[in-house]
């Protein structure tokens, strides 16, 4: 069950009230078909119903919280309003034989871990019945949308406010295909600025019409909620998933998208040359990440390995001993306590006292620690060839492991396949092609950050060159690239240099200037967002 004492009602409800301009826009879309009945599966206080102007329409509004239903009932909603207090998944289970000709919804954004076991089961049932595979990454809004669409009549329309995750996360791929299969019209609106100020989540509008014909897809970007498009004047676009599991590329102009997909034929996936896995899950970085002084004070030098963690500063392409020593002098936590194969009783007395103190303070009750045979023995510690930064500001980072180190989950661990030249990988990785594909492969947040998970690396495209070790000596070029990093040069300067190396030294021919334009466009769209 959810621990409600630790969650706000807004988080449990998973919703934010829909702004009035959006509510009117969505109603204007669905009312074009003169609907006789309407479903609102996550009604809240009725924000999406306020602009209904058909007194004969029959409205079914479902809301989890009685406090919200009370607000809804106090509003002067035009139409025949029927309210149902309770969980939509449960309501759907008992009412899925009735069909609606219009649906409006701003479904709840609730992570899997905050769902009750019963809700998880009902969500899984909804997904399976519609040909999808449930997993623990899928957010509640996905099942809400699928259930809602299954209740929509042929020719009926739906207006949704949903997370931009719809375009950019792998777990929504099944939903994207479901919508392509079910809809004859799909209109998508994204925003330059945040719809819900103060949140880290980007939102989009999805306007759909159910039908068996091939979907006509249109896409438009609005500055804000007061600048919403008239899709009668928006061109149709083509959706291609040949080389992408996501629709993030829709933000590019059609001619640029066409060039990008032509270029993709000259690339390979990052997964073709490397395996990317999460960093070490310690269960408590506070306990297991140590400074040099802590190691010395506990006589623990034989029980630690170098660590690339959140606090460690790496301003070059190699995490080497010099970097480790500099961070150690600054008091950073550069060591990971590795006690696999050691019982507590065998350890130095001072280290035993440290571990006992953590137990006495109750710090070892965290879930990841409780499920271990010995809470202080971290599983899954191994040494990768390189590290990839998980959360990106302006520039993705690939850092060579020159220190037999491991990392926390701030970084992913990267292992190159046999006979791969790491130096060549770096020039492919920091090319304008790869950096552009990061923008399309990752999940962006309202604050402008970009997150890459190991599953996303299949969509990171890198130039198709000969990555095997040979006589091509790029040591001097690598030194120059490293200097660019140390001097905090811009993304454009770094990409321009690596592109030139690819063209001049590695015989890879492409239009660098055009791809740099793509990179600049994508980065500006992401980092330019503000509340």
C-alpha positions, 0 to 999 in steps of 0.5 A: 500500500502507499504510505500516504503520510509521506506523499502529498495529495497532489502526488497521490492524485497525480494531477495538476489542474488544467489551465482554462485556455487548454480546457477550452481548446480541448473542448472545442476539438471534441465538440466539432463532432457534436458529441452526445456523451462525454467521459472525464476519467480523472475529473479533479475539480472539473477544470476540463468540463467548465467550457462545455456548452451543450446542455444535452450532453451526458457527462460521466466524471470519475474522481478518486478524491471526495474533496475534488468531487465536492468542488466539481459539484459546486461548479455550474457545469452545463450538461447532465453531470454524473459523478463517480467517486473512486478509482478509475481502474476499478470503475473501468473494470465494471463499466468497459462495455459502454462507449463514448463519443468524446473523452477529455482527460488530464490523466494522473501522473503516478509512478508505479511504486505509488500504486497499490497492489490492486491498482498494479494488477488492474493496470496490467490487465488493461495493458494485456487486454490491449496487446501490451506488456506491463512492466514496473516502469509504466506510469499510471497515465499510460493505462489511463489513456489506453483504457480511455481510448478503448471506451471511445466510439469509432469516429469519436474524439479525445482531448488529452493533456499528457506528459511529454514522456509520450514522445520520448520514453521507451515505456510509451512505445507501445502506447504510441503504436496503439494510437497510430493503430486506433486513430485516423487523426492525431494532432500533437501540440508541444510547448516552448515554455512549461504548461505547469510552472514549478514542475519538472515535467513537460506536457503535451496536448494530444488530440485524436479521432478514432478511425480505421483509416491510416492516421493523418499526423500533425504536429505543432509547437506553441510558445505557451498556452495562449498561442494554440494552433489551428490544425486546419493550417498545419501540414501533415507529417510522416511518422517513421520508427525505422531507426527510433523508438521515440517521436522526439524528432517531431520537433524538427522541421519536416525537411530536416527530419527527412535529412536526419533519417537519411543520415541515420543509414550511415550510423550504428547504435552505440549498443553495437560497440558497447554495453551500458549498465547502471552504476553501483546501487549502494543502497546508501551513498552516505554510508559507502562513499568515503573521503580520503580522511575517512579511509585513513581514520578507519584503516580502510585502505585495503577495503576501498576502490576508486569511485566516480560519484556525484561529488567527484569533479572530472573536467577531462576525458579520463578519470585518472589518478591525478583527478582522483588525488585532486578530488581527494585533497578537496575532501570529496568522496572518492572511495567506495567501501567494498566489503564483499568477501569480508565479514565484519568481525575480520575488519579493522576495529575502527572500521567495525565501529563505523559500521556498528554506528550506522546500525545504531543510528538506524541507517541500515534499515533502508530497503536495499540494505535490509534485503542483503544477507549482510547489509554492508556487502554491496553486490554488483561492484565491477570495473568498466572501461568508461563512464557515461553521465546519466543526467545531462546539462548541455553536453553528454559525457563519456569518461575513460576509466583510467583508475580501475574505478567504479561509479555510483548510479550518477554515471552508467558503466560502459564496457567496450566490445572486444578489439574496439579502439576507445579513442575512436569511440570518443570521436564518434561519441562527441560528433554532431551526429551522436550529440544530436541523437542524445537529444532525441534519445533522452528524456528531457525535463522542464528545467532543461536537463536531459536523462539517458538510461541504459535502455536509451542507448539503443537510440544513440546513433554514432557514425559507422566507422571502423572502430577496430584497433589499427595503425590510425594514431589519434593520440594528438587529436585526443589530446586536443579534444581533452584540452577543449573539455578542460577549457570548457569549450562549447558543445559546438566547438567540441562537435566541430573538432570531432566532426573534422577528425571524422572527415579528415582522419577516419574517412567518414563523409557527411554534411557537418554544418547541417548536422550542427544546425540540427544539434543547435536546434535541438539543444535550444529547444530543450535548454531554452524552456523556462517556467 
